[in-house]
Amino acid sequence: MLFPLETDYLTWANKYDIRVESGECSKCGNSVITNLPFAFEGYRGLKSEDHGCGEKYTWKTFVPVGEDEKSTWKNIASSM
């Protein structure tokens, strides 16, 4: 998972038409919001910060992107 240079999650959400989710953690009841942009293979998304309950309780929303992005990801991964 890569965290892009785009730091404004609302700009990222609008760019890829990703819905920002918010609510309460089902384990601890703390408020969570998907406000950290990320990229993974052919997907772009938002995730919530780790608030102490572990990855299982970290919220994520993501959408597929085009073939160009998938190809670029494969090139980056193969050069590492």
SULHU-V688902 format. One record per run of one state. SS is the DSSP state (~ for helix, > for strand, _ for the rest). FROM is the first residue (numbers start at 1). LEN is the number of residues. If there is no record, write none. Layout:
# SULHU-V688902
ss: (SS & SS)
from: (FROM & FROM)
len: (LEN & LEN)
This chain:
# SULHU-V688902
ss: (_ & > & _ & ~ & _ & > & _ & > & _ & > & _ & > & _ & ~ & _ & > & _ & ~ & _)
from: (1 & 2 & 3 & 9 & 17 & 22 & 25 & 31 & 34 & 36 & 41 & 43 & 48 & 55 & 58 & 60 & 65 & 67 & 80)
len: (1 & 1 & 6 & 8 & 5 & 3 & 6 & 3 & 2 & 5 & 2 & 5 & 7 & 3 & 2 & 5 & 2 & 13 & 1)
